[in-house]
């Protein structure tokens, strides 16, 4: 069974969220741009869906080198920052 529909904007209110694995579902629509502003997320997997849009990360996030992101550029691969 797969998740369908879009990623709700309300998910960006989960300030304690550390991992978000929504990969390999049937999600559609725009990626909420505010996902980049979640302060504690260290892993974000969205590949394997039909999502559109982009996420712009802050310079501070890029400099930390503590997060891994898999946005569908290379399936099943986490891209280390830093």
mmCIF file of the N, C-alpha and C atoms, coordinates in Angstrom:
data_MODEL
# 
_entry.id   MODEL 
# 
loop_
_atom_site.group_PDB 
_atom_site.id 
_atom_site.type_symbol 
_atom_site.label_atom_id 
_atom_site.label_alt_id 
_atom_site.label_comp_id 
_atom_site.label_asym_id 
_atom_site.label_entity_id 
_atom_site.label_seq_id 
_atom_site.pdbx_PDB_ins_code 
_atom_site.Cartn_x 
_atom_site.Cartn_y 
_atom_site.Cartn_z 
_atom_site.occupancy 
_atom_site.B_iso_or_equiv 
_atom_site.pdbx_formal_charge 
_atom_site.auth_seq_id 
_atom_site.auth_comp_id 
_atom_site.auth_asym_id 
_atom_site.auth_atom_id 
_atom_site.pdbx_PDB_model_num 
ATOM 1   N N  . UNK A 1 1  ? 0.848  -1.181 0.000  1.00 0.00 ? 1  UNK A N  1 
ATOM 2   C CA . UNK A 1 1  ? 0.000  0.000  0.000  1.00 0.00 ? 1  UNK A CA 1 
ATOM 3   C C  . UNK A 1 1  ? 0.889  1.238  0.000  1.00 0.00 ? 1  UNK A C  1 
ATOM 4   N N  . UNK A 1 2  ? 0.574  2.197  -0.818 1.00 0.00 ? 2  UNK A N  1 
ATOM 5   C CA . UNK A 1 2  ? 1.366  3.413  -0.957 1.00 0.00 ? 2  UNK A CA 1 
ATOM 6   C C  . UNK A 1 2  ? 0.582  4.628  -0.489 1.00 0.00 ? 2  UNK A C  1 
ATOM 7   N N  . UNK A 1 3  ? 1.317  5.639  -0.051 1.00 0.00 ? 3  UNK A N  1 
ATOM 8   C CA . UNK A 1 3  ? 0.706  6.918  0.268  1.00 0.00 ? 3  UNK A CA 1 
ATOM 9   C C  . UNK A 1 3  ? 0.390  7.636  -1.033 1.00 0.00 ? 3  UNK A C  1 
ATOM 10  N N  . UNK A 1 4  ? -0.756 8.315  -1.074 1.00 0.00 ? 4  UNK A N  1 
ATOM 11  C CA . UNK A 1 4  ? -1.144 9.072  -2.258 1.00 0.00 ? 4  UNK A CA 1 
ATOM 12  C C  . UNK A 1 4  ? -1.487 10.495 -1.853 1.00 0.00 ? 4  UNK A C  1 
ATOM 13  N N  . UNK A 1 5  ? -1.620 11.372 -2.837 1.00 0.00 ? 5  UNK A N  1 
ATOM 14  C CA . UNK A 1 5  ? -1.944 12.761 -2.557 1.00 0.00 ? 5  UNK A CA 1 
ATOM 15  C C  . UNK A 1 5  ? -0.687 13.592 -2.435 1.00 0.00 ? 5  UNK A C  1 
ATOM 16  N N  . UNK A 1 6  ? -0.809 14.731 -1.786 1.00 0.00 ? 6  UNK A N  1 
ATOM 17  C CA . UNK A 1 6  ? 0.321  15.635 -1.631 1.00 0.00 ? 6  UNK A CA 1 
ATOM 18  C C  . UNK A 1 6  ? 0.879  15.622 -0.222 1.00 0.00 ? 6  UNK A C  1 
ATOM 19  N N  . UNK A 1 7  ? 2.021  16.257 -0.069 1.00 0.00 ? 7  UNK A N  1 
ATOM 20  C CA . UNK A 1 7  ? 2.613  16.438 1.258  1.00 0.00 ? 7  UNK A CA 1 
ATOM 21  C C  . UNK A 1 7  ? 1.930  17.657 1.864  1.00 0.00 ? 7  UNK A C  1 
ATOM 22  N N  . UNK A 1 8  ? 1.248  17.511 2.990  1.00 0.00 ? 8  UNK A N  1 
ATOM 23  C CA . UNK A 1 8  ? 0.528  18.649 3.562  1.00 0.00 ? 8  UNK A CA 1 
ATOM 24  C C  . UNK A 1 8  ? 1.492  19.718 4.085  1.00 0.00 ? 8  UNK A C  1 
ATOM 25  N N  . UNK A 1 9  ? 1.156  20.965 3.857  1.00 0.00 ? 9  UNK A N  1 
ATOM 26  C CA . UNK A 1 9  ? 1.964  22.092 4.339  1.00 0.00 ? 9  UNK A CA 1 
ATOM 27  C C  . UNK A 1 9  ? 2.103  22.040 5.860  1.00 0.00 ? 9  UNK A C  1 
ATOM 28  N N  . UNK A 1 10 ? 1.116  21.470 6.541  1.00 0.00 ? 10 UNK A N  1 
ATOM 29  C CA . UNK A 1 10 ? 1.141  21.408 8.005  1.00 0.00 ? 10 UNK A CA 1 
ATOM 30  C C  . UNK A 1 10 ? 2.308  20.591 8.545  1.00 0.00 ? 10 UNK A C  1 
ATOM 31  N N  . UNK A 1 11 ? 2.910  19.738 7.723  1.00 0.00 ? 11 UNK A N  1 
ATOM 32  C CA . UNK A 1 11 ? 4.048  18.937 8.172  1.00 0.00 ? 11 UNK A CA 1 
ATOM 33  C C  . UNK A 1 11 ? 5.225  19.839 8.543  1.00 0.00 ? 11 UNK A C  1 
ATOM 34  N N  . UNK A 1 12 ? 5.257  21.047 7.974  1.00 0.00 ? 12 UNK A N  1 
ATOM 35  C CA . UNK A 1 12 ? 6.350  21.969 8.270  1.00 0.00 ? 12 UNK A CA 1 
ATOM 36  C C  . UNK A 1 12 ? 6.231  22.566 9.670  1.00 0.00 ? 12 UNK A C  1 
ATOM 37  N N  . UNK A 1 13 ? 5.141  22.302 10.352 1.00 0.00 ? 13 UNK A N  1 
ATOM 38  C CA . UNK A 1 13 ? 4.972  22.747 11.726 1.00 0.00 ? 13 UNK A CA 1 
ATOM 39  C C  . UNK A 1 13 ? 5.548  21.785 12.751 1.00 0.00 ? 13 UNK A C  1 
ATOM 40  N N  . UNK A 1 14 ? 6.045  20.648 12.299 1.00 0.00 ? 14 UNK A N  1 
ATOM 41  C CA . UNK A 1 14 ? 6.604  19.639 13.206 1.00 0.00 ? 14 UNK A CA 1 
ATOM 42  C C  . UNK A 1 14 ? 8.064  19.967 13.496 1.00 0.00 ? 14 UNK A C  1 
ATOM 43  N N  . UNK A 1 15 ? 8.301  20.923 14.372 1.00 0.00 ? 15 UNK A N  1 
ATOM 44  C CA . UNK A 1 15 ? 9.649  21.427 14.632 1.00 0.00 ? 15 UNK A CA 1 
ATOM 45  C C  . UNK A 1 15 ? 10.578 20.381 15.233 1.00 0.00 ? 15 UNK A C  1 
ATOM 46  N N  . UNK A 1 16 ? 10.060 19.339 15.847 1.00 0.00 ? 16 UNK A N  1 
ATOM 47  C CA . UNK A 1 16 ? 10.893 18.281 16.422 1.00 0.00 ? 16 UNK A CA 1 
ATOM 48  C C  . UNK A 1 16 ? 11.204 17.151 15.455 1.00 0.00 ? 16 UNK A C  1 
ATOM 49  N N  . UNK A 1 17 ? 10.700 17.234 14.228 1.00 0.00 ? 17 UNK A N  1 
ATOM 50  C CA . UNK A 1 17 ? 10.899 16.178 13.237 1.00 0.00 ? 17 UNK A CA 1 
ATOM 51  C C  . UNK A 1 17 ? 12.379 16.027 12.910 1.00 0.00 ? 17 UNK A C  1 
ATOM 52  N N  . UNK A 1 18 ? 12.886 14.780 12.984 1.00 0.00 ? 18 UNK A N  1 
ATOM 53  C CA . UNK A 1 18 ? 14.298 14.524 12.711 1.00 0.00 ? 18 UNK A CA 1 
ATOM 54  C C  . UNK A 1 18 ? 14.522 13.721 11.440 1.00 0.00 ? 18 UNK A C  1 
ATOM 55  N N  . UNK A 1 19 ? 13.549 12.918 11.030 1.00 0.00 ? 19 UNK A N  1 
ATOM 56  C CA . UNK A 1 19 ? 13.679 12.060 9.852  1.00 0.00 ? 19 UNK A CA 1 
ATOM 57  C C  . UNK A 1 19 ? 12.347 12.042 9.129  1.00 0.00 ? 19 UNK A C  1 
ATOM 58  N N  . UNK A 1 20 ? 12.390 12.211 7.816  1.00 0.00 ? 20 UNK A N  1 
ATOM 59  C CA . UNK A 1 20 ? 11.167 12.141 7.023  1.00 0.00 ? 20 UNK A CA 1 
ATOM 60  C C  . UNK A 1 20 ? 11.423 11.244 5.828  1.00 0.00 ? 20 UNK A C  1 
ATOM 61  N N  . UNK A 1 21 ? 10.851 10.065 5.853  1.00 0.00 ? 21 UNK A N  1 
ATOM 62  C CA . UNK A 1 21 ? 11.012 9.102  4.769  1.00 0.00 ? 21 UNK A CA 1 
ATOM 63  C C  . UNK A 1 21 ? 9.691  8.879  4.057  1.00 0.00 ? 21 UNK A C  1 
ATOM 64  N N  . UNK A 1 22 ? 9.493  9.572  2.965  1.00 0.00 ? 22 UNK A N  1 
ATOM 65  C CA . UNK A 1 22 ? 8.273  9.442  2.159  1.00 0.00 ? 22 UNK A CA 1 
ATOM 66  C C  . UNK A 1 22 ? 8.588  8.863  0.789  1.00 0.00 ? 22 UNK A C  1 
ATOM 67  N N  . UNK A 1 23 ? 9.747  8.270  0.646  1.00 0.00 ? 23 UNK A N  1 
ATOM 68  C CA . UNK A 1 23 ? 10.190 7.742  -0.639 1.00 0.00 ? 23 UNK A CA 1 
ATOM 69  C C  . UNK A 1 23 ? 9.349  6.555  -1.092 1.00 0.00 ? 23 UNK A C  1 
ATOM 70  N N  . UNK A 1 24 ? 9.340  6.355  -2.420 1.00 0.00 ? 24 UNK A N  1 
ATOM 71  C CA . UNK A 1 24 ? 8.702  5.205  -3.064 1.00 0.00 ? 24 UNK A CA 1 
ATOM 72  C C  . UNK A 1 24 ? 7.218  5.073  -2.740 1.00 0.00 ? 24 UNK A C  1 
ATOM 73  N N  . UNK A 1 25 ? 6.500  6.175  -2.877 1.00 0.00 ? 25 UNK A N  1 
ATOM 74  C CA . UNK A 1 25 ? 5.048  6.192  -2.731 1.00 0.00 ? 25 UNK A CA 1 
ATOM 75  C C  . UNK A 1 25 ? 4.440  6.738  -4.018 1.00 0.00 ? 25 UNK A C  1 
ATOM 76  N N  . UNK A 1 26 ? 3.229  7.217  -3.926 1.00 0.00 ? 26 UNK A N  1 
ATOM 77  C CA . UNK A 1 26 ? 2.556  7.802  -5.087 1.00 0.00 ? 26 UNK A CA 1 
ATOM 78  C C  . UNK A 1 26 ? 2.150  9.233  -4.777 1.00 0.00 ? 26 UNK A C  1 
ATOM 79  N N  . UNK A 1 27 ? 3.064  9.967  -4.153 1.00 0.00 ? 27 UNK A N  1 
ATOM 80  C CA . UNK A 1 27 ? 2.789  11.347 -3.787 1.00 0.00 ? 27 UNK A CA 1 
ATOM 81  C C  . UNK A 1 27 ? 2.918  12.242 -5.008 1.00 0.00 ? 27 UNK A C  1 
ATOM 82  N N  . UNK A 1 28 ? 2.063  13.268 -5.064 1.00 0.00 ? 28 UNK A N  1 
ATOM 83  C CA . UNK A 1 28 ? 2.060  14.206 -6.181 1.00 0.00 ? 28 UNK A CA 1 
ATOM 84  C C  . UNK A 1 28 ? 2.008  15.628 -5.638 1.00 0.00 ? 28 UNK A C  1 
ATOM 85  N N  . UNK A 1 29 ? 2.187  16.588 -6.519 1.00 0.00 ? 29 UNK A N  1 
ATOM 86  C CA . UNK A 1 29 ? 2.078  17.987 -6.130 1.00 0.00 ? 29 UNK A CA 1 
ATOM 87  C C  . UNK A 1 29 ? 3.420  18.596 -5.788 1.00 0.00 ? 29 UNK A C  1 
ATOM 88  N N  . UNK A 1 30 ? 3.348  19.784 -5.194 1.00 0.00 ? 30 UNK A N  1 
ATOM 89  C CA . UNK A 1 30 ? 4.555  20.526 -4.852 1.00 0.00 ? 30 UNK A CA 1 
ATOM 90  C C  . UNK A 1 30 ? 5.159  20.053 -3.537 1.00 0.00 ? 30 UNK A C  1 
ATOM 91  N N  . UNK A 1 31 ? 6.483  20.098 -3.490 1.00 0.00 ? 31 UNK A N  1 
ATOM 92  C CA . UNK A 1 31 ? 7.207  19.857 -2.240 1.00 0.00 ? 31 UNK A CA 1 
ATOM 93  C C  . UNK A 1 31 ? 7.080  21.138 -1.419 1.00 0.00 ? 31 UNK A C  1 
ATOM 94  N N  . UNK A 1 32 ? 6.600  21.070 -0.167 1.00 0.00 ? 32 UNK A N  1 
ATOM 95  C CA . UNK A 1 32 ? 6.509  22.286 0.643  1.00 0.00 ? 32 UNK A CA 1 
ATOM 96  C C  . UNK A 1 32 ? 7.899  22.903 0.834  1.00 0.00 ? 32 UNK A C  1 
ATOM 97  N N  . UNK A 1 33 ? 8.071  24.131 0.382  1.00 0.00 ? 33 UNK A N  1 
ATOM 98  C CA . UNK A 1 33 ? 9.383  24.775 0.450  1.00 0.00 ? 33 UNK A CA 1 
ATOM 99  C C  . UNK A 1 33 ? 9.856  24.973 1.885  1.00 0.00 ? 33 UNK A C  1 
ATOM 100 N N  . UNK A 1 34 ? 8.934  25.030 2.829  1.00 0.00 ? 34 UNK A N  1 
ATOM 101 C CA . UNK A 1 34 ? 9.310  25.242 4.225  1.00 0.00 ? 34 UNK A CA 1 
ATOM 102 C C  . UNK A 1 34 ? 9.953  24.013 4.864  1.00 0.00 ? 34 UNK A C  1 
ATOM 103 N N  . UNK A 1 35 ? 9.996  22.880 4.149  1.00 0.00 ? 35 UNK A N  1 
ATOM 104 C CA . UNK A 1 35 ? 10.704 21.709 4.687  1.00 0.00 ? 35 UNK A CA 1 
ATOM 105 C C  . UNK A 1 35 ? 12.160 22.049 4.980  1.00 0.00 ? 35 UNK A C  1 
ATOM 106 N N  . UNK A 1 36 ? 12.722 22.960 4.208  1.00 0.00 ? 36 UNK A N  1 
ATOM 107 C CA . UNK A 1 36 ? 14.122 23.349 4.391  1.00 0.00 ? 36 UNK A CA 1 
ATOM 108 C C  . UNK A 1 36 ? 14.347 24.094 5.697  1.00 0.00 ? 36 UNK A C  1 
ATOM 109 N N  . UNK A 1 37 ? 13.290 24.640 6.286  1.00 0.00 ? 37 UNK A N  1 
ATOM 110 C CA . UNK A 1 37 ? 13.458 25.426 7.506  1.00 0.00 ? 37 UNK A CA 1 
ATOM 111 C C  . UNK A 1 37 ? 13.212 24.625 8.780  1.00 0.00 ? 37 UNK A C  1 
ATOM 112 N N  . UNK A 1 38 ? 12.917 23.334 8.656  1.00 0.00 ? 38 UNK A N  1 
ATOM 113 C CA . UNK A 1 38 ? 12.746 22.517 9.857  1.00 0.00 ? 38 UNK A CA 1 
ATOM 114 C C  . UNK A 1 38 ? 14.101 22.387 10.550 1.00 0.00 ? 38 UNK A C  1 
ATOM 115 N N  . UNK A 1 39 ? 14.189 22.796 11.816 1.00 0.00 ? 39 UNK A N  1 
ATOM 116 C CA . UNK A 1 39 ? 15.495 22.909 12.470 1.00 0.00 ? 39 UNK A CA 1 
ATOM 117 C C  . UNK A 1 39 ? 16.188 21.595 12.814 1.00 0.00 ? 39 UNK A C  1 
ATOM 118 N N  . UNK A 1 40 ? 15.469 20.511 12.968 1.00 0.00 ? 40 UNK A N  1 
ATOM 119 C CA . UNK A 1 40 ? 16.081 19.271 13.449 1.00 0.00 ? 40 UNK A CA 1 
ATOM 120 C C  . UNK A 1 40 ? 16.152 18.144 12.433 1.00 0.00 ? 40 UNK A C  1 
ATOM 121 N N  . UNK A 1 41 ? 15.674 18.365 11.219 1.00 0.00 ? 41 UNK A N  1 
ATOM 122 C CA . UNK A 1 41 ? 15.673 17.297 10.216 1.00 0.00 ? 41 UNK A CA 1 
ATOM 123 C C  . UNK A 1 41 ? 17.101 16.973 9.800  1.00 0.00 ? 41 UNK A C  1 
ATOM 124 N N  . UNK A 1 42 ? 17.457 15.697 9.906  1.00 0.00 ? 42 UNK A N  1 
ATOM 125 C CA . UNK A 1 42 ? 18.791 15.267 9.473  1.00 0.00 ? 42 UNK A CA 1 
ATOM 126 C C  . UNK A 1 42 ? 18.715 14.337 8.271  1.00 0.00 ? 42 UNK A C  1 
ATOM 127 N N  . UNK A 1 43 ? 17.504 13.902 7.896  1.00 0.00 ? 43 UNK A N  1 
ATOM 128 C CA . UNK A 1 43 ? 17.351 13.047 6.717  1.00 0.00 ? 43 UNK A CA 1 
ATOM 129 C C  . UNK A 1 43 ? 15.985 13.309 6.092  1.00 0.00 ? 43 UNK A C  1 
ATOM 130 N N  . UNK A 1 44 ? 15.989 13.456 4.772  1.00 0.00 ? 44 UNK A N  1 
ATOM 131 C CA . UNK A 1 44 ? 14.766 13.736 4.025  1.00 0.00 ? 44 UNK A CA 1 
ATOM 132 C C  . UNK A 1 44 ? 14.800 12.914 2.746  1.00 0.00 ? 44 UNK A C  1 
ATOM 133 N N  . UNK A 1 45 ? 13.875 11.970 2.628  1.00 0.00 ? 45 UNK A N  1 
ATOM 134 C CA . UNK A 1 45 ? 13.829 11.080 1.468  1.00 0.00 ? 45 UNK A CA 1 
ATOM 135 C C  . UNK A 1 45 ? 12.496 11.253 0.753  1.00 0.00 ? 45 UNK A C  1 
ATOM 136 N N  . UNK A 1 46 ? 12.536 11.785 -0.460 1.00 0.00 ? 46 UNK A N  1 
ATOM 137 C CA . UNK A 1 46 ? 11.325 12.046 -1.233 1.00 0.00 ? 46 UNK A CA 1 
ATOM 138 C C  . UNK A 1 46 ? 11.341 11.376 -2.594 1.00 0.00 ? 46 UNK A C  1 
ATOM 139 N N  . UNK A 1 47 ? 12.392 10.667 -2.935 1.00 0.00 ? 47 UNK A N  1 
ATOM 140 C CA . UNK A 1 47 ? 12.498 10.061 -4.267 1.00 0.00 ? 47 UNK A CA 1 
ATOM 141 C C  . UNK A 1 47 ? 11.460 8.954  -4.449 1.00 0.00 ? 47 UNK A C  1 
ATOM 142 N N  . UNK A 1 48 ? 11.207 8.614  -5.696 1.00 0.00 ? 48 UNK A N  1 
ATOM 143 C CA . UNK A 1 48 ? 10.242 7.562  -6.000 1.00 0.00 ? 48 UNK A CA 1 
ATOM 144 C C  . UNK A 1 48 ? 8.800  8.033  -5.957 1.00 0.00 ? 48 UNK A C  1 
ATOM 145 N N  . UNK A 1 49 ? 8.586  9.334  -6.099 1.00 0.00 ? 49 UNK A N  1 
ATOM 146 C CA . UNK A 1 49 ? 7.252  9.920  -6.134 1.00 0.00 ? 49 UNK A CA 1 
ATOM 147 C C  . UNK A 1 49 ? 7.133  10.766 -7.397 1.00 0.00 ? 49 UNK A C  1 
ATOM 148 N N  . UNK A 1 50 ? 6.019  11.462 -7.537 1.00 0.00 ? 50 UNK A N  1 
ATOM 149 C CA . UNK A 1 50 ? 5.832  12.369 -8.669 1.00 0.00 ? 50 UNK A CA 1 
ATOM 150 C C  . UNK A 1 50 ? 5.666  13.786 -8.132 1.00 0.00 ? 50 UNK A C  1 
ATOM 151 N N  . UNK A 1 51 ? 6.660  14.228 -7.364 1.00 0.00 ? 51 UNK A N  1 
ATOM 152 C CA . UNK A 1 51 ? 6.620  15.542 -6.737 1.00 0.00 ? 51 UNK A CA 1 
ATOM 153 C C  . UNK A 1 51 ? 7.308  16.570 -7.625 1.00 0.00 ? 51 UNK A C  1 
ATOM 154 N N  . UNK A 1 52 ? 6.895  17.826 -7.461 1.00 0.00 ? 52 UNK A N  1 
ATOM 155 C CA . UNK A 1 52 ? 7.495  18.914 -8.224 1.00 0.00 ? 52 UNK A CA 1 
ATOM 156 C C  . UNK A 1 52 ? 7.959  20.004 -7.277 1.00 0.00 ? 52 UNK A C  1 
ATOM 157 N N  . UNK A 1 53 ? 8.753  20.914 -7.799 1.00 0.00 ? 53 UNK A N  1 
ATOM 158 C CA . UNK A 1 53 ? 9.221  22.034 -7.003 1.00 0.00 ? 53 UNK A CA 1 
ATOM 159 C C  . UNK A 1 53 ? 10.657 21.844 -6.571 1.00 0.00 ? 53 UNK A C  1 
ATOM 160 N N  . UNK A 1 54 ? 11.092 22.739 -5.718 1.00 0.00 ? 54 UNK A N  1 
ATOM 161 C CA . UNK A 1 54 ? 12.456 22.680 -5.224 1.00 0.00 ? 54 UNK A CA 1 
ATOM 162 C C  . UNK A 1 54 ? 12.488 23.136 -3.783 1.00 0.00 ? 54 UNK A C  1 
ATOM 163 N N  . UNK A 1 55 ? 13.558 22.776 -3.116 1.00 0.00 ? 55 UNK A N  1 
ATOM 164 C CA . UNK A 1 55 ? 13.770 23.203 -1.742 1.00 0.00 ? 55 UNK A CA 1 
ATOM 165 C C  . UNK A 1 55 ? 15.065 23.997 -1.728 1.00 0.00 ? 55 UNK A C  1 
ATOM 166 N N  . UNK A 1 56 ? 15.011 25.196 -1.185 1.00 0.00 ? 56 UNK A N  1 
ATOM 167 C CA . UNK A 1 56 ? 16.207 26.029 -1.080 1.00 0.00 ? 56 UNK A CA 1 
ATOM 168 C C  . UNK A 1 56 ? 16.663 26.014 0.369  1.00 0.00 ? 56 UNK A C  1 
ATOM 169 N N  . UNK A 1 57 ? 17.836 25.460 0.586  1.00 0.00 ? 57 UNK A N  1 
ATOM 170 C CA . UNK A 1 57 ? 18.372 25.352 1.935  1.00 0.00 ? 57 UNK A CA 1 
ATOM 171 C C  . UNK A 1 57 ? 19.178 26.593 2.283  1.00 0.00 ? 57 UNK A C  1 
ATOM 172 N N  . UNK A 1 58 ? 19.161 26.926 3.568  1.00 0.00 ? 58 UNK A N  1 
ATOM 173 C CA . UNK A 1 58 ? 19.909 28.090 4.019  1.00 0.00 ? 58 UNK A CA 1 
ATOM 174 C C  . UNK A 1 58 ? 21.403 27.783 4.037  1.00 0.00 ? 58 UNK A C  1 
ATOM 175 N N  . UNK A 1 59 ? 22.200 28.831 4.026  1.00 0.00 ? 59 UNK A N  1 
ATOM 176 C CA . UNK A 1 59 ? 23.659 28.679 4.083  1.00 0.00 ? 59 UNK A CA 1 
ATOM 177 C C  . UNK A 1 59 ? 24.057 27.995 5.380  1.00 0.00 ? 59 UNK A C  1 
ATOM 178 N N  . UNK A 1 60 ? 23.377 28.312 6.461  1.00 0.00 ? 60 UNK A N  1 
ATOM 179 C CA . UNK A 1 60 ? 23.695 27.699 7.752  1.00 0.00 ? 60 UNK A CA 1 
ATOM 180 C C  . UNK A 1 60 ? 23.537 26.190 7.686  1.00 0.00 ? 60 UNK A C  1 
ATOM 181 N N  . UNK A 1 61 ? 22.471 25.719 7.074  1.00 0.00 ? 61 UNK A N  1 
ATOM 182 C CA . UNK A 1 61 ? 22.257 24.278 6.961  1.00 0.00 ? 61 UNK A CA 1 
ATOM 183 C C  . UNK A 1 61 ? 23.368 23.630 6.149  1.00 0.00 ? 61 UNK A C  1 
ATOM 184 N N  . UNK A 1 62 ? 23.743 24.273 5.041  1.00 0.00 ? 62 UNK A N  1 
ATOM 185 C CA . UNK A 1 62 ? 24.795 23.704 4.198  1.00 0.00 ? 62 UNK A CA 1 
ATOM 186 C C  . UNK A 1 62 ? 26.128 23.652 4.936  1.00 0.00 ? 62 UNK A C  1 
ATOM 187 N N  . UNK A 1 63 ? 26.389 24.596 5.816  1.00 0.00 ? 63 UNK A N  1 
ATOM 188 C CA . UNK A 1 63 ? 27.664 24.636 6.520  1.00 0.00 ? 63 UNK A CA 1 
ATOM 189 C C  . UNK A 1 63 ? 27.750 23.635 7.665  1.00 0.00 ? 63 UNK A C  1 
ATOM 190 N N  . UNK A 1 64 ? 26.628 23.147 8.162  1.00 0.00 ? 64 UNK A N  1 
ATOM 191 C CA . UNK A 1 64 ? 26.674 22.240 9.306  1.00 0.00 ? 64 UNK A CA 1 
ATOM 192 C C  . UNK A 1 64 ? 27.272 20.898 8.940  1.00 0.00 ? 64 UNK A C  1 
ATOM 193 N N  . UNK A 1 65 ? 26.980 20.405 7.749  1.00 0.00 ? 65 UNK A N  1 
ATOM 194 C CA . UNK A 1 65 ? 27.512 19.112 7.329  1.00 0.00 ? 65 UNK A CA 1 
ATOM 195 C C  . UNK A 1 65 ? 26.931 17.941 8.099  1.00 0.00 ? 65 UNK A C  1 
ATOM 196 N N  . UNK A 1 66 ? 25.834 18.161 8.822  1.00 0.00 ? 66 UNK A N  1 
ATOM 197 C CA . UNK A 1 66 ? 25.264 17.109 9.655  1.00 0.00 ? 66 UNK A CA 1 
ATOM 198 C C  . UNK A 1 66 ? 24.052 16.437 9.024  1.00 0.00 ? 66 UNK A C  1 
ATOM 199 N N  . UNK A 1 67 ? 23.584 16.925 7.897  1.00 0.00 ? 67 UNK A N  1 
ATOM 200 C CA . UNK A 1 67 ? 22.344 16.403 7.327  1.00 0.00 ? 67 UNK A CA 1 
ATOM 201 C C  . UNK A 1 67 ? 22.604 15.623 6.046  1.00 0.00 ? 67 UNK A C  1 
ATOM 202 N N  . UNK A 1 68 ? 21.705 14.705 5.743  1.00 0.00 ? 68 UNK A N  1 
ATOM 203 C CA . UNK A 1 68 ? 21.741 13.931 4.507  1.00 0.00 ? 68 UNK A CA 1 
ATOM 204 C C  . UNK A 1 68 ? 20.409 14.118 3.801  1.00 0.00 ? 68 UNK A C  1 
ATOM 205 N N  . UNK A 1 69 ? 20.449 14.319 2.493  1.00 0.00 ? 69 UNK A N  1 
ATOM 206 C CA . UNK A 1 69 ? 19.229 14.587 1.749  1.00 0.00 ? 69 UNK A CA 1 
ATOM 207 C C  . UNK A 1 69 ? 19.149 13.695 0.535  1.00 0.00 ? 69 UNK A C  1 
ATOM 208 N N  . UNK A 1 70 ? 18.037 13.021 0.345  1.00 0.00 ? 70 UNK A N  1 
ATOM 209 C CA . UNK A 1 70 ? 17.814 12.230 -0.860 1.00 0.00 ? 70 UNK A CA 1 
ATOM 210 C C  . UNK A 1 70 ? 16.572 12.745 -1.550 1.00 0.00 ? 70 UNK A C  1 
ATOM 211 N N  . UNK A 1 71 ? 16.743 13.595 -2.510 1.00 0.00 ? 71 UNK A N  1 
ATOM 212 C CA . UNK A 1 71 ? 15.614 14.272 -3.130 1.00 0.00 ? 71 UNK A CA 1 
ATOM 213 C C  . UNK A 1 71 ? 15.233 13.704 -4.483 1.00 0.00 ? 71 UNK A C  1 
ATOM 214 N N  . UNK A 1 72 ? 15.716 12.535 -4.803 1.00 0.00 ? 72 UNK A N  1 
ATOM 215 C CA . UNK A 1 72 ? 15.321 11.922 -6.055 1.00 0.00 ? 72 UNK A CA 1 
ATOM 216 C C  . UNK A 1 72 ? 16.287 12.163 -7.186 1.00 0.00 ? 72 UNK A C  1 
ATOM 217 N N  . UNK A 1 73 ? 17.376 12.853 -6.931 1.00 0.00 ? 73 UNK A N  1 
ATOM 218 C CA . UNK A 1 73 ? 18.377 13.069 -7.968 1.00 0.00 ? 73 UNK A CA 1 
ATOM 219 C C  . UNK A 1 73 ? 19.022 11.735 -8.311 1.00 0.00 ? 73 UNK A C  1 
ATOM 220 N N  . UNK A 1 74 ? 19.391 11.009 -7.291 1.00 0.00 ? 74 UNK A N  1 
ATOM 221 C CA . UNK A 1 74 ? 19.943 9.667  -7.451 1.00 0.00 ? 74 UNK A CA 1 
ATOM 222 C C  . UNK A 1 74 ? 19.125 8.761  -6.532 1.00 0.00 ? 74 UNK A C  1 
ATOM 223 N N  . UNK A 1 75 ? 18.261 7.915  -7.059 1.00 0.00 ? 75 UNK A N  1 
ATOM 224 C CA . UNK A 1 75 ? 17.418 7.066  -6.208 1.00 0.00 ? 75 UNK A CA 1 
ATOM 225 C C  . UNK A 1 75 ? 18.234 6.221  -5.234 1.00 0.00 ? 75 UNK A C  1 
ATOM 226 N N  . UNK A 1 76 ? 17.703 6.095  -4.030 1.00 0.00 ? 76 UNK A N  1 
ATOM 227 C CA . UNK A 1 76 ? 18.306 5.282  -2.969 1.00 0.00 ? 76 UNK A CA 1 
ATOM 228 C C  . UNK A 1 76 ? 19.700 5.753  -2.587 1.00 0.00 ? 76 UNK A C  1 
ATOM 229 N N  . UNK A 1 77 ? 19.944 7.033  -2.665 1.00 0.00 ? 77 UNK A N  1 
ATOM 230 C CA . UNK A 1 77 ? 21.245 7.584  -2.316 1.00 0.00 ? 77 UNK A CA 1 
ATOM 231 C C  . UNK A 1 77 ? 21.033 8.843  -1.502 1.00 0.00 ? 77 UNK A C  1 
ATOM 232 N N  . UNK A 1 78 ? 21.689 8.941  -0.386 1.00 0.00 ? 78 UNK A N  1 
ATOM 233 C CA . UNK A 1 78 ? 21.614 10.140 0.437  1.00 0.00 ? 78 UNK A CA 1 
ATOM 234 C C  . UNK A 1 78 ? 22.804 11.025 0.098  1.00 0.00 ? 78 UNK A C  1 
ATOM 235 N N  . UNK A 1 79 ? 22.562 12.290 -0.107 1.00 0.00 ? 79 UNK A N  1 
ATOM 236 C CA . UNK A 1 79 ? 23.617 13.219 -0.478 1.00 0.00 ? 79 UNK A CA 1 
ATOM 237 C C  . UNK A 1 79 ? 24.095 13.937 0.775  1.00 0.00 ? 79 UNK A C  1 
ATOM 238 N N  . UNK A 1 80 ? 25.343 13.705 1.209  1.00 0.00 ? 80 UNK A N  1 
ATOM 239 C CA . UNK A 1 80 ? 25.840 14.393 2.400  1.00 0.00 ? 80 UNK A CA 1 
ATOM 240 C C  . UNK A 1 80 ? 26.110 15.861 2.112  1.00 0.00 ? 80 UNK A C  1 
ATOM 241 N N  . UNK A 1 81 ? 25.819 16.699 3.078  1.00 0.00 ? 81 UNK A N  1 
ATOM 242 C CA . UNK A 1 81 ? 26.103 18.120 2.936  1.00 0.00 ? 81 UNK A CA 1 
ATOM 243 C C  . UNK A 1 81 ? 27.450 18.419 3.562  1.00 0.00 ? 81 UNK A C  1 
ATOM 244 N N  . UNK A 1 82 ? 28.105 19.434 3.073  1.00 0.00 ? 82 UNK A N  1 
ATOM 245 C CA . UNK A 1 82 ? 29.376 19.862 3.662  1.00 0.00 ? 82 UNK A CA 1 
ATOM 246 C C  . UNK A 1 82 ? 30.462 19.383 2.851  1.00 0.00 ? 82 UNK A C  1 
# 
